């Protein structure tokens, strides 16, 4: 295990503030997309070692001094909310590994946006969730996504390299017993790994009152071993589920990443996030902030906008920082491309893995 000063692998090229980027109004890119969602990664570390995400050994971790403090996170979130961000999703790595996670939720949840209090959501693997959920809800957590790729014990251990399925089940049970709704379970569909378990996963989700969302495997592994042939496509997922249930499309997707289908007329639904075979870039309203203070306007971007220089610059003052953060957010949005071009032959996989970007 190695701690490095700032980067994971190779840092993406840095972008400077764009001359001519909008200086007033909300976060609207040059393609007319209004940005309302900021994903904030709290750490690159994780309690699992999923085979499609990172190697079991030899990972390079961000040094603790590189990680944004709670004060810095809140400072960025306050400016983002003033510019129209309504939802902050806390991610990782595994956000529950952050020792001050409850305080982060509490302080972000207090922020008032242009339409009132912001929404604070979280994506987690569920480990330690049962113990922390009451405090998180009391702090202001409003929505929750939990990752679970299999309900088979041995398969879970093989896939994650950790025998922690009972802990995940316990976390899901706690979430199901809470008032947090909608509760969503995320599963990456993988050929030869869990593609025979798609129906089982949906039935498990329905049994706990949650919505299962299948995710096409994306080229975001730290080891850059992604192979398109191992990916189970949207059409394959729907065909498999269609053998068991009638699936009716749910209208009104908006900017949500998942297409949804009603199962046998309802009330249960299932979603598919098909970033590879059916990109939804045209309606994307999301930005990302890495744990080490880099803004990204696309999950697959190879360019980052450095907020660390703004937040920690010598002699910087709160008022100056707020203006600098706003300028960097606007520049990040202004530089957003029409789409990620993942199906273009010229596509290059991001240098950072998913755990270092934030989901």
C-alpha positions in Angstrom: 0.0 0.0 0.0 1.5 3.3 -1.1 0.5 6.9 -0.3 1.3 9.4 -2.9 1.1 13.2 -2.5 -1.8 14.0 -4.8 -2.5 11.7 -7.7 -3.8 8.3 -8.5 -1.8 7.0 -11.5 -1.5 9.7 -14.0 -3.2 13.0 -13.4 -5.4 14.2 -16.1 -4.3 17.4 -18.0 -5.3 20.5 -16.0 -7.6 23.1 -17.5 -7.4 26.8 -16.9 -10.5 29.0 -16.5 -12.0 29.6 -19.9 -12.0 33.2 -21.2 -15.6 34.1 -22.1 -17.2 31.5 -19.9 -20.5 32.8 -18.4 -20.0 34.8 -15.2 -23.6 35.1 -14.2 -26.6 32.8 -13.9 -26.6 29.1 -13.4 -24.3 26.3 -14.6 -25.3 26.0 -18.3 -22.9 24.5 -20.8 -22.5 25.4 -24.5 -25.0 22.7 -25.4 -27.8 24.1 -23.2 -27.6 21.5 -20.4 -28.4 23.0 -17.0 -26.3 21.3 -14.2 -28.1 20.5 -11.0 -26.1 17.6 -9.6 -22.6 17.5 -8.1 -21.0 14.1 -7.1 -18.5 14.6 -4.3 -16.0 11.9 -3.7 -14.9 11.8 0.0 -12.1 9.2 -0.4 -10.5 6.9 -3.0 -10.2 4.1 -0.4 -12.6 1.2 -0.3 -13.4 -1.7 2.0 -13.8 -4.1 -1.0 -11.5 -5.0 -3.9 -14.0 -5.6 -6.7 -12.2 -7.3 -9.7 -13.7 -4.9 -12.2 -12.6 -1.8 -10.2 -9.1 -2.3 -8.7 -6.4 -4.8 -8.1 -6.2 -6.5 -4.8 -2.7 -5.4 -4.1 -0.4 -2.6 -5.3 -2.9 0.3 -5.3 -1.7 3.8 -5.0 -3.8 5.8 -2.5 -4.1 9.6 -2.1 -2.1 10.9 0.8 -4.3 12.2 3.6 -3.0 15.8 3.0 -4.4 15.6 -0.5 -7.9 14.9 0.6 -10.3 17.8 0.8 -11.2 18.7 4.4 -14.9 19.0 5.5 -14.5 22.8 5.5 -13.2 22.7 1.9 -16.0 20.4 0.8 -18.6 22.7 2.4 -17.0 25.8 0.9 -17.3 24.3 -2.6 -20.8 23.0 -2.0 -22.0 26.4 -0.9 -20.8 28.1 -4.0 -22.2 25.3 -6.2 -25.6 25.6 -4.5 -25.6 29.3 -5.2 -25.0 28.5 -8.8 -28.0 26.1 -9.0 -26.7 22.7 -7.8 -29.6 21.1 -6.0 -28.3 17.5 -5.3 -25.0 16.6 -3.7 -24.2 12.8 -4.0 -21.5 11.6 -1.7 -19.4 8.9 -3.2 -15.9 7.2 -3.1 -14.2 4.8 -3.0 -16.4 4.0 0.0 -17.7 7.2 1.6 -18.5 5.4 4.9 -14.7 5.0 5.4 -14.5 8.7 6.0 -14.4 9.1 9.8 -16.3 12.4 9.7 -19.0 11.2 7.3 -21.9 12.2 9.6 -20.5 15.7 10.0 -20.0 16.0 6.2 -23.7 15.1 5.7 -24.8 17.4 8.4 -23.0 20.5 7.1 -23.9 19.9 3.5 -27.5 19.3 4.3 -27.7 22.7 6.0 -26.9 24.5 2.8 -29.7 26.5 1.2 -29.9 26.6 -2.6 -32.0 28.8 -4.8 -35.0 26.6 -4.2 -34.5 25.8 -0.5 -32.4 23.2 1.3 -30.3 21.0 -1.0 -30.7 17.2 -1.2 -27.9 15.0 0.1 -27.6 11.5 -1.3 -25.0 8.8 -1.0 -23.7 5.7 -2.9 -22.2 3.0 -0.7 -21.3 -0.6 -0.6 -23.3 -1.0 2.5 -20.6 -2.2 4.8 -21.0 -0.5 8.2 -24.2 1.2 7.0 -26.4 -0.5 9.6 -24.3 1.1 12.4 -24.1 4.5 10.8 -27.5 5.0 9.1 -29.4 6.4 12.1 -26.9 9.2 12.6 -26.7 9.8 8.8 -30.5 10.2 8.6 -30.5 12.5 11.6 -27.8 14.6 9.9 -30.0 15.1 6.8 -29.3 12.2 4.4 -32.2 12.0 2.0 -31.5 9.3 -0.5 -29.3 6.1 -0.7 -27.9 3.8 -3.4 -26.3 0.6 -2.3 -24.0 -1.5 -4.5 -24.6 -5.3 -4.6 -23.5 -7.3 -7.7 -24.5 -10.8 -6.4 -26.5 -12.4 -3.7 -24.4 -15.6 -3.8 -21.9 -15.7 -0.9 -19.1 -17.5 -2.6 -19.5 -15.4 -5.7 -19.5 -12.2 -3.6 -16.2 -13.3 -2.0 -14.6 -14.1 -5.3 -15.8 -10.9 -6.9 -14.9 -8.5 -4.1 -12.0 -10.5 -2.6 -13.7 -10.0 0.8 -16.2 -12.2 2.6 -18.5 -9.3 3.6 -21.9 -10.2 2.1 -23.6 -10.5 5.5 -22.5 -6.9 6.3 -24.0 -5.7 3.0 -27.2 -7.6 3.7 -27.4 -6.0 7.1 -26.9 -2.5 5.6 -29.6 -3.1 3.1 -32.0 -4.3 5.7 -31.4 -1.2 7.8 -32.0 1.0 4.8 -35.1 -0.9 3.9 -36.4 -0.4 7.4 -35.8 3.3 7.2 -37.9 6.0 5.6 -35.3 6.7 2.9 -37.1 6.3 -0.5 -36.6 5.5 -3.2 -34.0 3.0 -2.1 -31.9 1.8 -5.0 -29.6 -1.1 -5.4 -26.8 -1.0 -8.1 -25.4 -4.0 -9.8 -22.8 -4.1 -12.5 -23.8 -6.8 -15.0 -20.8 -9.0 -16.1 -20.6 -11.8 -18.6 -19.7 -15.1 -17.0 -19.8 -13.6 -13.5 -23.3 -12.7 -12.6 -25.3 -12.6 -15.9 -27.1 -15.8 -14.7 -28.3 -13.9 -11.6 -30.1 -10.9 -13.1 -33.6 -12.2 -12.2 -32.4 -13.2 -8.7 -31.0 -9.7 -8.1 -34.3 -8.1 -9.1 -36.3 -10.5 -6.9 -34.0 -9.7 -4.0 -34.5 -5.9 -4.5 -38.3 -6.3 -4.8 -38.3 -8.3 -1.6 -36.7 -5.4 0.4 -38.7 -2.7 -1.3 -35.9 -1.4 -3.4 -35.3 -0.7 -7.1 -32.6 -2.7 -8.8 -30.5 -0.7 -11.3 -28.2 -2.7 -13.6 -25.1 -0.9 -14.9 -23.2 -1.7 -18.0 -19.6 -2.4 -17.2 -17.6 0.7 -18.1 -13.9 1.3 -18.9 -13.1 2.7 -15.5 -11.0 0.1 -13.8 -7.8 1.1 -12.2 -5.9 -1.6 -14.1 -7.3 -0.7 -17.5 -8.3 -4.3 -18.2 -11.8 -3.5 -19.4 -12.9 -5.7 -22.3 -16.1 -4.8 -24.2 -16.8 -8.5 -24.8 -17.2 -9.1 -21.1 -19.9 -6.4 -20.8 -23.5 -7.4 -20.6 -25.4 -4.9 -22.8 -28.7 -3.2 -22.1 -30.5 -5.3 -24.7 -29.2 -8.5 -23.1 -30.2 -7.4 -19.7 -33.8 -6.5 -20.9 -34.0 -9.8 -22.8 -33.1 -11.8 -19.7 -35.6 -10.0 -17.5 -38.2 -10.1 -20.2 -38.2 -13.9 -20.0 -39.5 -13.6 -16.5 -41.6 -10.4 -16.5 -43.4 -8.0 -18.7 -41.5 -4.8 -18.8 -43.3 -1.5 -19.6 -41.2 1.7 -20.1 -41.5 4.4 -17.5 -41.8 7.9 -19.1 -40.2 11.1 -17.8 -36.6 10.1 -17.5 -35.3 13.6 -17.6 -31.6 13.8 -16.7 -31.6 10.5 -14.7 -28.9 8.1 -15.8 -31.2 5.1 -15.6 -33.9 4.1 -18.0 -36.7 2.5 -16.0 -39.3 -0.2 -16.7 -42.3 -1.2 -14.7 -42.4 -4.9 -13.8 -45.7 -6.7 -14.6 -47.6 -3.4 -14.3 -46.1 -2.3 -11.0 -45.5 -1.2 -8.4 -41.9 -2.5 -8.7 -39.5 -1.0 -11.3 -36.1 -2.0 -12.6 -33.5 0.4 -14.2 -30.7 0.1 -16.6 -27.8 2.5 -16.9 -26.4 1.9 -20.4 -23.5 4.4 -20.6 -21.8 2.3 -23.3 -24.5 1.1 -25.7 -27.2 3.8 -25.1 -25.4 6.9 -23.9 -27.6 9.6 -22.3 -25.1 12.5 -22.6 -27.6 14.8 -24.2 -29.5 15.2 -20.9 -26.5 15.0 -18.5 -26.7 17.5 -15.6 -23.8 16.1 -13.5 -20.4 17.4 -12.4 -17.9 15.5 -10.3 -15.4 16.6 -7.6 -12.7 14.1 -6.8 -11.5 13.6 -3.2 -8.3 15.6 -4.0 -10.2 18.6 -5.3 -10.3 18.1 -9.1 -13.5 19.1 -10.9 -14.6 16.8 -13.8 -17.4 17.5 -16.2 -17.7 13.9 -17.4 -17.1 10.5 -15.8 -14.9 9.7 -18.8 -13.1 13.0 -19.1 -9.3 13.2 -19.5 -9.3 16.9 -18.4 -9.6 18.1 -14.8 -10.1 21.6 -13.3 -8.0 22.1 -10.2 -9.8 23.6 -7.2 -6.9 22.8 -4.8 -5.0 25.9 -6.1 -8.1 28.0 -5.4 -8.8 26.5 -1.9 -5.2 26.4 -0.7 -3.5 29.2 -2.6 -1.1 31.3 -0.6 -2.8 34.3 0.9 -6.3 33.3 -0.3 -9.3 34.9 1.5 -12.8 33.4 1.8 -14.3 36.0 -0.6 -11.6 35.5 -3.2 -11.9 31.7 -2.9 -15.7 31.9 -3.5 -15.2 33.8 -6.6 -12.4 31.5 -7.7 -14.5 28.4 -7.0 -17.4 29.9 -9.0 -15.1 30.7 -11.9 -13.7 27.2 -12.0 -17.2 25.6 -11.8 -18.3 27.8 -14.7 -15.2 27.0 -16.7 -15.6 23.3 -16.1 -19.2 23.4 -17.3 -18.2 25.6 -20.3 -15.6 23.0 -21.3 -18.1 20.1 -21.3 -18.2 18.1 -24.6 -21.5 17.0 -26.2 -20.8 13.4 -25.2 -18.1 11.0 -23.9 -17.4 9.4 -27.3 -16.9 6.0 -25.7 -17.8 4.3 -28.9 -15.4 6.3 -31.0 -12.2 4.6 -32.1 -10.3 7.6 -30.7 -11.7 7.1 -27.2 -9.1 7.0 -24.4 -9.9 5.5 -21.0 -9.4 8.0 -18.1 -6.1 7.6 -16.3 -8.0 7.5 -13.0 -10.0 4.4 -12.0 -13.6 4.7 -10.8 -12.6 4.7 -7.1 -10.4 7.7 -7.7 -13.0 9.6 -9.7 -16.0 9.0 -7.6 -19.2 7.4 -8.9 
